[in-house]
Amino acid sequence: MRIAIVGAGRAGTSFSSALARCGHRVELVHHDELERIGSVDLVLLAVPDDAIATTAARLPVEPTRVVAHVAGSRSLAVLAPHPKVASIHPLITMPSDDVGAQRLVGATFAVAGDPLVRELVTSLRGRALNLSDEQRTAYHATATVAANHLVALLAHVERLAEHAGLSLEDFLPLARMALEDVTERGVERALTGPASRGDLATIDAHLGAIPASERSTYVALAQVAFDVTERRSRSLA
């Protein structure tokens, strides 16, 4: 497949490397070099979300080529006026170009629009989730929590660890075990700790021991743990 990728940030360069390794003919261009795009099957817009509509509008309309974006939160409407449009959003993190390129191969992708992007997923040996416009915002919110908020949670752990005179690295093995338990057993069976036991005295002691700035986060997460415990109890009743 002949592909032009617009945007040379982490997403664009990751896609460029991964697709080239899978045998596609790929050209990577900057957003201000649209005139360089020749005869291609697919133009993949890997620009910031707020720049998709303006970039698509500046791109000459070609009735035979597909124009797609890689944003998880944007609908296909931002790609007007192109007649063949699609979206392909990878459920991975891309902390660097090389890591992103590796993770794109075999990844899960949320796709919509022209079937050409499903062919692209197949070439990457990936899995496609068909996404409607009605699902898109909730899907992207879930992806944000799964990745970004998990990192934010570990920042909370890091601050608590430092307050206790320890480090985040001391607790990362525990976090990995918990994530493995969720993978193997599901959320309800993986939950342990004072909330799962209804141990309010221990939770009160925790709140007295941690910095005041961290208490609201602890309480919010403890409430979620109580909710999971209640759900587990109902399922076993």
Backbone torsions as a table, in degrees:
resi	resn	phi	psi	omega
1	MET	NA	139.9	177.2
2	ARG	-93.2	121.2	-171.6
3	ILE	-131.7	133.6	170.0
4	ALA	-110.8	126.0	178.5
5	ILE	-107.0	122.3	179.9
6	VAL	-99.4	118.5	-179.1
7	GLY	118.7	120.2	-175.5
8	ALA	-109.2	27.5	173.4
9	GLY	-80.7	-163.5	-176.9
10	ARG	-62.4	-42.1	-179.2
11	ALA	-64.5	-48.2	-178.1
12	GLY	-62.3	-45.9	-178.9
13	THR	-70.8	-32.7	176.7
14	SER	-65.6	-47.3	177.3
15	PHE	-61.7	-42.0	-178.4
16	SER	-58.9	-48.3	-179.1
17	SER	-65.8	-45.7	-177.0
18	ALA	-64.4	-44.5	-177.6
19	LEU	-69.7	-35.8	177.1
20	ALA	-64.6	-40.1	179.0
21	ARG	-64.7	-27.0	-179.5
22	CYS	-89.9	9.8	171.6
23	GLY	97.8	3.8	179.5
24	HIS	-82.6	154.6	173.9
25	ARG	-92.0	108.8	-169.2
26	VAL	-117.6	135.5	172.9
27	GLU	-122.7	125.7	179.9
28	LEU	-101.9	122.1	-178.4
29	VAL	-127.9	153.5	175.4
30	HIS	-79.0	161.6	-175.9
31	HIS	-64.7	-20.9	179.3
32	ASP	-99.1	16.6	179.4
33	GLU	-123.5	34.6	-175.1
34	LEU	-62.0	-24.7	-179.5
35	GLU	-67.7	-15.4	179.7
36	ARG	-77.0	-16.1	-176.0
37	ILE	-71.7	123.0	-179.6
38	GLY	-96.8	-143.4	-179.0
39	SER	-82.1	108.7	-177.8
40	VAL	-133.1	162.5	176.3
41	ASP	-84.8	-30.1	-173.4
42	LEU	-143.9	133.1	168.3
43	VAL	-109.3	119.0	-177.4
44	LEU	-106.0	114.6	-178.7
45	LEU	-88.9	109.4	178.3
46	ALA	-112.9	48.8	179.9
47	VAL	-101.6	167.1	175.9
48	PRO	-54.1	147.8	-175.1
49	ASP	-51.7	-43.7	-176.6
50	ASP	-70.6	-12.5	-178.9
51	ALA	-100.5	-1.9	-175.9
52	ILE	-62.8	-50.6	-175.3
53	ALA	-61.4	-44.5	-178.3
54	THR	-69.2	-36.9	177.8
55	THR	-66.8	-43.4	178.8
56	ALA	-62.6	-38.4	-179.1
57	ALA	-67.4	-29.9	179.7
58	ARG	-81.3	-15.4	-177.2
59	LEU	-80.4	125.1	179.6
60	PRO	-57.2	140.3	-178.7
61	VAL	-78.8	125.4	175.2
62	GLU	-124.4	117.7	-172.2
63	PRO	-65.0	-18.6	-175.1
64	THR	-97.2	-13.6	-176.5
65	ARG	-102.3	154.0	178.9
66	VAL	-95.3	136.1	173.2
67	VAL	-112.4	124.7	-176.4
68	ALA	-132.6	155.7	172.9
69	HIS	-119.3	165.9	-177.5
70	VAL	-112.2	17.7	-177.3
71	ALA	-84.7	136.1	178.3
72	GLY	-79.4	-23.1	-171.8
73	SER	-103.3	-1.6	-175.4
74	ARG	-108.2	142.2	178.8
75	SER	-82.0	-179.7	178.3
76	LEU	-76.3	-14.7	-177.5
77	ALA	-61.6	-26.9	-178.0
78	VAL	-70.9	-8.2	-178.3
79	LEU	-96.4	6.7	175.7
80	ALA	-60.0	144.4	14.4
81	PRO	-103.6	23.7	-173.8
82	HIS	-73.2	137.0	-175.2
83	PRO	-76.0	-27.4	-179.2
84	LYS	-117.3	108.8	-173.9
85	VAL	-130.6	159.8	-179.3
86	ALA	-162.7	171.7	172.0
87	SER	-140.4	149.0	178.5
88	ILE	-145.3	109.0	-176.4
89	HIS	-116.8	119.3	-178.1
90	PRO	-83.1	135.4	176.4
91	LEU	-87.6	67.2	177.7
92	ILE	-142.6	165.3	168.6
93	THR	-102.0	147.6	-179.3
94	MET	-126.3	77.0	-179.0
95	PRO	-69.6	-19.0	176.5
96	SER	-152.9	166.6	-177.8
97	ASP	-62.8	-46.0	-175.3
98	ASP	-69.9	-40.3	177.4
99	VAL	-65.8	-42.7	178.1
100	GLY	-58.9	-44.2	179.7
101	ALA	-61.6	-40.8	178.5
102	GLN	-65.1	-42.1	-175.2
103	ARG	-74.6	-24.4	179.0
104	LEU	-64.7	-31.4	178.7
105	VAL	-76.5	117.0	-178.1
106	GLY	87.9	8.6	-176.9
107	ALA	-80.7	170.2	170.2
108	THR	-95.9	134.8	-177.9
109	PHE	-125.2	136.1	169.3
110	ALA	-89.0	122.7	-174.5
111	VAL	-125.9	156.0	176.0
112	ALA	-156.6	156.7	174.8
113	GLY	88.3	-144.0	-173.0
114	ASP	-55.7	137.5	-177.1
115	PRO	-65.3	-8.9	179.0
116	LEU	-59.4	-33.5	-179.0
117	VAL	-69.9	-26.6	175.1
118	ARG	-69.6	-34.9	173.4
119	GLU	-62.8	-38.4	179.0
120	LEU	-63.1	-43.9	178.0
121	VAL	-60.9	-43.3	178.4
122	THR	-60.0	-41.5	-180.0
123	SER	-65.4	-27.8	177.2
124	LEU	-87.3	4.8	-178.5
125	ARG	58.2	36.8	-177.2
126	GLY	-101.7	-174.7	179.5
127	ARG	-120.6	133.2	-176.5
128	ALA	-104.4	131.9	170.1
129	LEU	-105.5	119.2	178.6
130	ASN	-77.6	122.5	-171.1
131	LEU	-118.6	128.3	174.3
132	SER	-89.8	163.3	178.2
133	ASP	-61.9	-32.5	-180.0
134	GLU	-67.2	-28.1	-179.3
135	GLN	-85.6	-20.1	-162.0
136	ARG	-59.9	-48.1	-175.7
137	THR	-67.3	-42.4	178.3
138	ALA	-65.0	-38.4	176.3
139	TYR	-59.9	-47.0	-176.5
140	HIS	-69.0	-35.2	175.3
141	ALA	-61.4	-41.3	179.1
142	THR	-64.5	-42.4	177.9
143	ALA	-62.6	-38.4	178.8
144	THR	-62.9	-43.3	178.6
145	VAL	-65.7	-43.1	-176.2
146	ALA	-62.1	-33.6	-177.4
147	ALA	-106.9	-64.6	-173.3
148	ASN	-65.5	-43.5	-178.0
149	HIS	-72.5	-26.2	174.4
150	LEU	-65.0	-40.2	175.7
151	VAL	-64.6	-41.0	177.9
152	ALA	-62.2	-38.6	176.7
153	LEU	-61.1	-41.4	179.5
154	LEU	-69.8	-25.7	171.8
155	ALA	-65.8	-37.7	173.9
156	HIS	-61.3	-45.4	177.1
157	VAL	-59.9	-42.9	-178.5
158	GLU	-60.5	-43.3	-179.8
159	ARG	-66.5	-40.2	177.6
160	LEU	-65.6	-39.8	179.8
161	ALA	-63.5	-45.0	-179.8
162	GLU	-63.9	-36.2	177.3
163	HIS	-63.8	-31.0	179.3
164	ALA	-86.8	3.1	-179.6
165	GLY	80.4	22.0	-178.9
166	LEU	-123.3	-164.9	-178.4
167	SER	-134.1	162.7	177.1
168	LEU	-57.7	-38.2	-177.4
169	GLU	-59.8	-28.1	178.7
170	ASP	-66.2	-23.6	-173.6
171	PHE	-109.2	-7.7	-179.0
172	LEU	-62.9	-38.4	176.1
173	PRO	-59.4	-37.8	178.0
174	LEU	-64.3	-41.8	179.0
175	ALA	-64.2	-40.5	178.4
176	ARG	-63.8	-40.8	178.1
177	MET	-60.9	-43.3	-179.1
178	ALA	-63.4	-41.0	179.3
179	LEU	-67.1	-38.2	176.1
180	GLU	-64.0	-38.5	179.1
181	ASP	-64.3	-40.6	177.5
182	VAL	-63.0	-41.8	180.0
183	THR	-61.5	-42.6	-173.8
184	GLU	-86.9	-30.4	-170.7
185	ARG	-118.6	-17.3	-173.1
186	GLY	92.6	164.0	-173.3
187	VAL	-62.1	-48.9	-172.6
188	GLU	-63.5	-43.3	-178.1
189	ARG	-77.8	-20.7	-179.0
190	ALA	-81.4	-21.4	-174.4
191	LEU	-69.9	128.3	172.9
192	THR	-130.3	-174.7	174.6
193	GLY	100.6	-179.8	-171.4
194	PRO	-63.3	-37.4	179.9
195	ALA	-65.1	-37.2	-179.5
196	SER	-68.7	-20.6	179.0
197	ARG	-99.9	-5.5	-175.0
198	GLY	70.8	29.3	-174.8
199	ASP	-88.3	80.9	-176.3
200	LEU	-69.5	-30.8	-179.9
201	ALA	-63.4	-40.9	178.8
202	THR	-67.2	-40.1	178.8
203	ILE	-64.5	-40.8	176.7
204	ASP	-62.0	-40.0	178.3
205	ALA	-64.2	-40.5	177.7
206	HIS	-59.6	-45.0	-177.4
207	LEU	-64.1	-30.9	177.2
208	GLY	-75.8	-20.4	-174.3
209	ALA	-95.9	-21.2	-174.7
210	ILE	-96.7	160.9	179.9
211	PRO	-59.1	146.3	-179.7
212	ALA	-58.4	-32.8	-178.5
213	SER	-66.9	-18.4	-177.5
214	GLU	-101.8	-4.8	-172.8
215	ARG	-68.9	-38.7	-178.1
216	SER	-64.1	-37.8	177.3
217	THR	-65.8	-44.6	178.7
218	TYR	-59.4	-46.7	-178.0
219	VAL	-62.5	-43.0	-179.7
220	ALA	-61.4	-43.1	-179.7
221	LEU	-71.9	-36.1	176.2
222	ALA	-62.6	-37.4	178.3
223	GLN	-63.8	-40.4	175.9
224	VAL	-62.0	-41.4	178.9
225	ALA	-63.4	-39.3	175.3
226	PHE	-62.0	-40.6	179.5
227	ASP	-63.3	-41.6	177.9
228	VAL	-64.1	-40.4	178.8
229	THR	-62.6	-42.5	178.6
230	GLU	-64.5	-40.9	178.7
231	ARG	-63.5	-39.5	178.3
232	ARG	-64.7	-41.3	-179.7
233	SER	-63.1	-40.8	179.1
234	ARG	-65.3	-37.4	-177.9
235	SER	-71.2	-23.6	-179.4
236	LEU	-91.3	-11.4	-176.9
237	ALA	-70.4	NA	NA
